[in-house]
Amino acid sequence: MWAKGGIALLLIAASQYHGWSRLSSGSVFAPEFPRALVILFNWTFGAILLLALLQILLDLGTLAAMLVRWQRLALPDGVRYAAAALAALLAAIGVANAIRVPPIRDVAIAIPGLPPQFDGYRLVQLTDLHISRLFPAPWAQAVVTRANAAGADLIVVTGDFIDGSVAMRRADVAPLRDLHAPDGVYAIPGNHEYFFDYDAWMRHLADLGMRMLPNAHAILSRGAAQLVVAGVTDLSAPQHGRPGPDLAAALAGAPAEAPILLLDHQPRQARHAAARGVALQLSGHTHGGMILGLDRLFARPNGGFVSGRYAVGAMTLYVSNGTGLWPGFALRLGRPSELTRITLRTAAR
């Protein structure tokens, strides 16, 4: 009884992880604990949720067997304990998958009207870094090193750089200053930048060498050939008193014949972008759904787009699973993190 009581108290404490996070920093999105404790919280919190799901499945299975046999059945305690052990193991695997430095994932995308000068053009997409106590400076440095070694012409970051204020994360984001590519590093804000003094983060990210594109665009050139890289603000921006995504403003003055590459943190408005003639949209935000099988829960609030490549009219949408993950629920099972290297190809007519 004493052992069970002690375990129960620990589980109750772990279940309040987000409350402890708020106490530690003032925000549920920034647990300011030592990294080992953040990892432990994620493992325990994940095990609780997975165990709840497994117990529900066991109960449904038992109920179905009772209806078929039309007799009362009792599930052995050993099965319940096995479910608890499985939940703990799956949570440990999920956290390990979440906090790794992701490998390069290669994706080739054909772009209608892409000038031959840009055929084979390579870009690296980083997204949802969520630099925090869980993803600190050494992790960020390893990501930067891998991204720089990918041999891309361009690096883009599609939002959710951080969890925490500039004062909290100054040292952890410092490695981003070393990101480099021949055509530069372009970025947009995600929804988490608005949680922690948006203006301060936009200034700091620009100081780190990011060329921010909030409802703006840049033009890349190869001789007379051009490619437009446009960015929009996040859909959550108006809730924080900031301008929302405005694709018309982002494309104002852009050359009419140049293919458009759009950076939009959330994939929800992809159909609108396709209707405006965007050739390729890069998004994140969904974290790929995090857990295979449960990822469909993320589909409806994101326009049906969760992970990978989608054809949206004549436009291609690519939704990255994310480079990092929100430290409040850092589990990945069947939806691995990624550092995406995209090669543009001229589409056959």
Beta strands, then each sheet from edge to edge (+ up, - down):
strand 1: 104-111
strand 2: 122-126
strand 3: 154-158
strand 4: 185-188
strand 5: 211-212
strand 6: 216-222
strand 7: 225-231
strand 8: 260-263
strand 9: 280-283
strand 10: 308-312
strand 11: 315-319
strand 12: 339-346
sheet 1: 1+ 12+ 2- 3- 4- 5-
sheet 2: 6+ 7- 8- 9- 11- 10+
end
